[in-house]
Amino acid sequence: MSIEPLSWGRGSTPQGDRLPTPPSAAPENQQWSVPARSANLDAVRTALTSENSLGVVITGARGVGKSSLARAAVADLGPDIWSLQLRNGPSGSSTPYGCLSFLLARLPQAYMGSPTAILRGITSLIRSDAAGRPCIITLDTSSSIDDMSAGVLLNVLLTGTAKIVAVAPNSSDLPPDFHWLLTDRKLTEVRLSNLNELQTRQVLLSLLGHRVASSLVSTYHQMVGGNPLLLKALVTEQQLSGNLVLSDSVWTLRDKVVLDGAASLDDIVRSRWSRETSQTREVIEMLSCARRVELSRLTAIYGADVIADMEDGGLLEIDESEYRWVSLREKYIGDVVRTWLSISRRRELRHVMLGGAEPDPASMTVEELMSFAAWTHECEAELSPGLALAAAQAAVQLFDPRFALTYADMLRRTDAGWAPAQRHKASAYLQLDMPVQALAALDDISQPELDALDPEEYAQIVAAKARVMLSIPEQAGKVPELLASARERLEPAAQDSSWPAPAVIAVNRVALSEFEYQAHAGNFSAMIPALERAADPAANPDTGYRLQSAIILMTALAFTGREMDALGLMRQLGGQLTDASHIVGLRERYTKEAFFVLLLAGQWRRCIDLLTPFSAGQLHRLPFRSAATELAAGVAYAFSGRGEAALEPLISATAQLELQPVQTALRTGYAATALAYAQTGNAGFARKYLTKLQRTSGRAGFAAECVIDFCALVAGRWLGDPEAVAGLKQGARRNLEAGRATVAGIYLLAATVNGSDADFRLLEEIAGHRQGPLADVSRLIAVGSRTKDAKALLAGGELAATLELDAVEARCMALAVDFARQDGDALSARTAQARLDILAATVSNLPIVPSSGSPLLTSRERQIARMAGRGASNRDIAMEMGVSVRTVEGHLYQVFTKLGVTSRGDLTGLV
């Protein structure tokens, strides 16, 4: 089944019908899709410049950019080419010499006596116009040209008068004589298909001129199926509507894409709509409202033949799941058609689909609930309280807080599900980084209403309130009192019961909230024994409580130095989640905590694997979309020392989060972006994002705050801020005292790029309380740096290489070079230097560079020395780095002393 989404759309309008056009006249705005077609452009260019070639035929569905590619290829040949553009007239092949009529009108009467004379006259006229220059004829046709025009063109090609670039949907649309030229390889066919997602990104960059958010790329690519013409129309419409905005030099979406009033896309859809049968139109209308329908249900209504024909025509796609869901292949069609339908028509289609009976929410998937709720809402019909409540929960689970608020508001205070709806409303507000409103939604539930709730729902309300209060610094301290009060109510009923009694389940939920509170505060060591008991399958039959406790235990182990135990538990839990798929939000929680566990263990590459966009068969992937996913990827890259790779997702994520805050993620974005810029040596932008971080309020849980604090301090260390180094050392001691050996080791490893013997002894001591390869790397760096043992540092570098921690490996190798040279160990020095030379290509700003026996330069000293060696004055350096001239002078004095040089010119080649 071929996919030709625009075989029924509008083709691009040629620059000038049947008029000769110099190559330079192809405006840039008509070549916006060319950046994604470099391989195709090379193929066309080769065909036009090859000696034995007569030209090229560019084929493909309408809208894929055939004409743009043809114009770009001709323009690329330079000003010495004479370009002639031909296009069929409105009467098509019925008019002799239709595409050559403007040349025919210029012929003297003497040439009009016979077809042979006309052929010679037009050929001579083309040669005369070309004036000795090579001629390229561009033939843009959507249907077969007339025989007389075909004969003239064939003669022009065979006599060497010109070469041709023919543009057509298929090679069969060209004259028959052209087919043997293709078969004989005198003409080359270049077939264009729709863009893949990477090409879509390239086209958007060309159209918009700035970075584009990954979510924008994936959204637009899915909507238009990679068709360039539709993509350009969609971009134009979204810019006009104000939904596509430039935020901090990144193009991103302000909200969901709504195509109401999208005139250009509307015209494209109508051009096909008018040629479809009434049954096909009704199926399109149905799917535009329902989004997707089970195959068996759709065929029962419209018949298998209709559905099969639509699938063969590329209108529908049917997935491989058990229910064989049917949806429109091009999503934008449904979005446009839906805007045409009246409320009464939408209700009529809904009645046809449901047969008069509303579905049972318990039997529906999360996606079904969302689709059905959206359809009902668009019909201005009321959802039953049960469906509205289920839809609100589904929207929270799918990270769609605005819809969750809409559905939760549909329940009245007198409805049985009103209190749970308030809970979902609070979760939605929390996702929108509005904790005060979330707390207000829960406080709206009166004490009599709380007393009337069953134990399980009461415990859920208490848990939701505790989670919200943790997001408000002045309320966090009141959480223990809230949980103690809940225990007083629930424990008497639970004492005489056993699982699965509601009271026991409720007590377990409150206990889980107590664990969450301790984790939020970072009190991991103290709660590990209780977590181990709660996570023991033999002691706890409550699957949900047991697995969620095990997830918290996994994180606690990772923070307290038991990284390998945490990774083992993570693997064990990953195999158990399938059997617990009924527990709402369990996978999401597991994946979020698994990210932190992997990050602390130095397994950043596996962190990236968690962020792979998931399909129906990959539901274990990180569930958060767009900004949160890009933020997580950027943090992983920054932790690995890959600042350049981190910047792309981080800049995109922060731009989106500035428009749509997600809990406290914006602060994480600012801190990680500052670190990435600092790693690349861009001090100005690093300080810019550190300033943004300082101006942004909020407080997250301990794990997220740890990431924010670490990124900000390490960014400061890269910038040469002594207070940042002191902050890292203080953080290391503070975490060590609290039993968080992993965090203490990571902080101290970052703080000791230029550490003292006492620092290295402490780093070695902390490594003894940890597990795994990252702990071994820290120990080897501590021992090697303190004892000046090149071999220990080489071993540490090799171990860091297995974790792909390039910056850490570079640190080891740079020290090894110096210490090996000091000891006269030429072999170790050469080994370390060779590895360092390789790393220099990937680590743009080395944390340490070898000093050939001299004391090592700090990162700030090295940065100033490089600028001074290039001839920059002290004042220029001060302005660039944002410091005083006196500070620059002091650093240069230290550089000259350490390197044993007396002038700026001597710095060239040393740093």
Secondary structure, DSSP 8 states (H G I E B T S, - for coil): ----TTTTS-----SSTT-B--GGGS-GGG-TTGGGGHHHHHHHHHHHH-TT--EEEEE-STTSSHHHHHHHHHHHT-TTSEEEEEE--TTGGGSTTGGGHHHHTTS-GGGGSSHHHHHHHHHHHHHHHHTTS-EEEEEE-SS---HHHHHHHHHHHHTTS-EEEEEESSGGGS-HHHHHHHHTTSEEEEE-----HHHHHHHHHHHHSSEE-HHHHHHHHHHHTT-HHHHHHHHHHHHHHT-EEEETTEEEESS----TT-HHHHHHHHHHHTTS-HHHHHHHHHHHHHS-EEHHHHHHHH-HHHHHHHHHTTSEEE-SSTT-EEEESSHHHHHHHHHH--HHHHHHHHHHHHTT----GGGS-HHHHHHHHHHHHHTT----HHHHHHHHHHHHHTT-HHHHHHHHTTS-TTSTTHHHHHHHHHHHHHHTT-HHHHHHHHHTS-HHHHHHS-HHHHHHHHHHHHHHHHTSHHHHTTHHHHHHHHHHHHHHHHHT--TTSHHHHHHHHHHHHHHHHHHHHT-HHHHHHHHHHHT-TTT---HHHHHHHHHHHHHHHHHTT-HHHHHHHHHHHHTTGGGGTTSTTHHHHHHHHHHHHHHHTT-HHHHHHHTS---TT-TTS----HHHHHHHHHHHHHHHT-HHHHHHHHHHHHHHHHHS--TTHHHHHHHHHHHHHHHTT-HHHHHHHHHHHHH------HHHHHHHHHHHHHHHHHTT-HHHHHHHHHHHHHHHHTT-HHHHHHHHHHHTTT--HHHHHHHHHHHTT--SHHHHHHHHHHHHHHHT-HHHHHHHHHHHHHTT-HHHHHHHHHHHHHHHHHTT-HHHHHHHHHHHHHHTTT-SS-S----TTS----HHHHHHHHHHHTT--HHHHHHHHTS-HHHHHHHHHHHHHHHT--SGGGGTTT-
